[in-house]
Amino acid sequence: APEGLDGWLDWCVFLGDRGRATEALEAAERGVALGPTNATALNNRGWSRLLAKELPAAQRDLEEAIRLDPAAWLPRANLARVHLAQGRLEFALGRAEEAVRMAGDASTTPWRILAR
């Protein structure tokens, strides 16, 4: 089993990237239990909830991650994906554009963020 907050967060991403949404969400829950005010933990749980199609809960987690770390771009990118899954294209594009600006990566576009 993973050790510590970072171990659980990394395990969550490993599982999610392999399409194992339920297990990723379980790992994310462990991460949030260890760091309930950790923006990365909330981002990972939000992303895992998106993978598990738990869209309202994903949105809440990602909005809280943004509140806790306003400079973080990844929760905005994931929130854009939640809005897209909800059929809210304008909101999705707005959040994706914010994420691109904040990431400072000239090779990234809002559409690339939404395509992931």
Sine and cosine of phi, psi and omega as CSV:
sin_phi,cos_phi,sin_psi,cos_psi,sin_omega,cos_omega
0.00,0.00,0.54,-0.84,0.04,-1.00
-0.87,0.49,0.38,-0.92,0.04,-1.00
-0.89,-0.46,0.68,-0.74,0.09,-1.00
0.94,0.34,0.12,-0.99,-0.03,-1.00
-0.86,0.51,-0.78,0.63,-0.03,-1.00
-0.87,0.48,-0.60,0.80,0.04,-1.00
-0.88,0.48,-0.70,0.71,0.01,-1.00
-0.93,0.37,-0.61,0.79,0.02,-1.00
-0.91,0.41,-0.68,0.73,0.04,-1.00
-0.90,0.43,-0.65,0.76,0.02,-1.00
-0.89,0.46,-0.64,0.77,0.04,-1.00
-0.85,0.53,-0.75,0.66,-0.01,-1.00
-0.91,0.42,-0.68,0.73,0.04,-1.00
-0.82,0.57,-0.75,0.66,-0.02,-1.00
-0.92,0.40,-0.72,0.69,-0.02,-1.00
-0.88,0.48,-0.64,0.77,0.02,-1.00
-0.91,0.41,-0.29,0.96,0.02,-1.00
-0.97,-0.23,0.23,0.97,0.07,-1.00
0.97,0.23,0.27,0.96,-0.03,-1.00
-0.99,-0.15,0.93,0.37,-0.15,-0.99
-0.86,0.50,-0.69,0.72,-0.04,-1.00
-0.90,0.45,-0.71,0.71,0.01,-1.00
-0.93,0.36,-0.59,0.81,0.05,-1.00
-0.89,0.46,-0.67,0.74,0.01,-1.00
-0.91,0.42,-0.63,0.78,0.05,-1.00
-0.88,0.47,-0.68,0.74,0.03,-1.00
-0.91,0.41,-0.64,0.77,0.02,-1.00
-0.90,0.44,-0.64,0.77,0.04,-1.00
-0.87,0.49,-0.65,0.76,0.05,-1.00
-0.89,0.46,-0.65,0.76,0.03,-1.00
-0.89,0.46,-0.70,0.72,0.01,-1.00
-0.92,0.40,-0.58,0.82,0.04,-1.00
-0.88,0.47,-0.58,0.81,0.01,-1.00
-0.99,0.16,-0.44,0.90,-0.03,-1.00
-0.61,-0.79,0.95,0.32,-0.11,-0.99
-0.89,0.46,-0.33,0.94,0.04,-1.00
-0.92,-0.40,0.35,0.94,0.02,-1.00
-1.00,0.01,0.88,-0.47,-0.06,-1.00
-0.88,0.48,-0.60,0.80,0.01,-1.00
-0.92,0.39,-0.64,0.77,0.04,-1.00
-0.89,0.46,-0.68,0.73,0.01,-1.00
-0.93,0.37,-0.60,0.80,0.08,-1.00
-0.88,0.48,-0.73,0.69,-0.02,-1.00
-0.89,0.45,-0.64,0.77,0.03,-1.00
-0.92,0.39,-0.64,0.77,0.05,-1.00
-0.88,0.48,-0.69,0.73,0.03,-1.00
-0.90,0.44,-0.67,0.74,0.02,-1.00
-0.91,0.42,-0.62,0.78,0.05,-1.00
-0.92,0.40,-0.58,0.81,0.10,-1.00
-0.87,0.49,-0.73,0.68,0.02,-1.00
-0.87,0.50,-0.57,0.82,-0.01,-1.00
-1.00,0.07,0.08,1.00,0.02,-1.00
0.92,0.40,0.44,0.90,0.08,-1.00
-0.99,-0.11,0.95,0.32,-0.22,-0.98
-0.91,0.41,-0.73,0.69,0.01,-1.00
-0.88,0.48,-0.65,0.76,0.02,-1.00
-0.93,0.37,-0.62,0.78,0.05,-1.00
-0.87,0.49,-0.71,0.71,0.00,-1.00
-0.87,0.49,-0.70,0.71,0.01,-1.00
-0.87,0.49,-0.72,0.69,0.00,-1.00
-0.88,0.48,-0.71,0.71,-0.06,-1.00
-0.94,0.35,-0.62,0.79,0.07,-1.00
-0.90,0.44,-0.61,0.79,0.04,-1.00
-0.93,0.36,-0.63,0.77,0.05,-1.00
-0.87,0.50,-0.67,0.75,0.03,-1.00
-0.91,0.41,-0.65,0.76,0.03,-1.00
-0.88,0.47,-0.67,0.74,-0.03,-1.00
-0.95,0.31,-0.53,0.85,-0.01,-1.00
-0.67,-0.74,0.99,0.15,-0.07,-1.00
-0.87,0.49,-0.32,0.95,-0.01,-1.00
-1.00,0.04,-0.10,1.00,-0.06,-1.00
-0.98,0.20,0.76,-0.65,0.00,-1.00
-1.00,0.00,-0.50,0.87,-0.10,-0.99
-0.90,0.44,-0.66,0.75,0.07,-1.00
-0.87,0.49,-0.54,0.84,0.05,-1.00
-0.92,0.38,-0.66,0.76,0.04,-1.00
-0.89,0.46,-0.69,0.72,0.00,-1.00
-0.93,0.36,-0.59,0.81,0.06,-1.00
-0.90,0.43,-0.59,0.80,0.08,-1.00
-0.86,0.51,-0.66,0.75,0.01,-1.00
-0.91,0.40,-0.58,0.81,0.07,-1.00
-0.90,0.44,-0.74,0.67,0.02,-1.00
-0.86,0.52,-0.65,0.76,0.03,-1.00
-0.89,0.46,-0.69,0.72,0.01,-1.00
-0.90,0.44,-0.45,0.89,0.04,-1.00
-1.00,0.10,-0.03,1.00,-0.02,-1.00
0.98,0.18,0.36,0.93,-0.05,-1.00
-0.96,-0.29,0.96,0.27,-0.14,-0.99
-0.88,0.48,-0.68,0.74,-0.03,-1.00
-0.89,0.46,-0.69,0.73,0.05,-1.00
-0.90,0.44,-0.66,0.75,-0.01,-1.00
-0.87,0.49,-0.73,0.69,0.00,-1.00
-0.90,0.44,-0.64,0.77,0.01,-1.00
-0.87,0.48,-0.73,0.68,0.01,-1.00
-0.92,0.38,-0.63,0.78,0.02,-1.00
-0.90,0.43,-0.64,0.77,0.05,-1.00
-0.90,0.44,-0.66,0.75,0.07,-1.00
-0.87,0.50,-0.71,0.70,-0.03,-1.00
-0.88,0.47,-0.67,0.74,0.00,-1.00
-0.89,0.46,-0.73,0.69,0.02,-1.00
-0.86,0.51,-0.70,0.72,-0.06,-1.00
-0.95,0.31,-0.56,0.83,-0.02,-1.00
-0.94,0.34,-0.48,0.88,0.01,-1.00
0.92,0.39,0.43,0.90,-0.02,-1.00
-0.97,-0.24,0.96,-0.27,-0.07,-1.00
-0.90,0.44,-0.34,0.94,-0.02,-1.00
-1.00,0.08,-0.15,0.99,-0.03,-1.00
-1.00,-0.08,0.64,-0.77,0.07,-1.00
-0.83,-0.55,0.35,-0.94,0.07,-1.00
-0.82,0.57,-0.60,0.80,-0.03,-1.00
-0.93,0.37,-0.57,0.82,0.03,-1.00
-0.91,0.41,-0.63,0.77,0.04,-1.00
-0.89,0.46,-0.70,0.71,-0.04,-1.00
-0.95,0.31,-0.41,0.91,-0.03,-1.00
-0.97,0.22,-0.31,0.95,-0.06,-1.00
-0.95,0.33,0.00,0.00,0.00,0.00
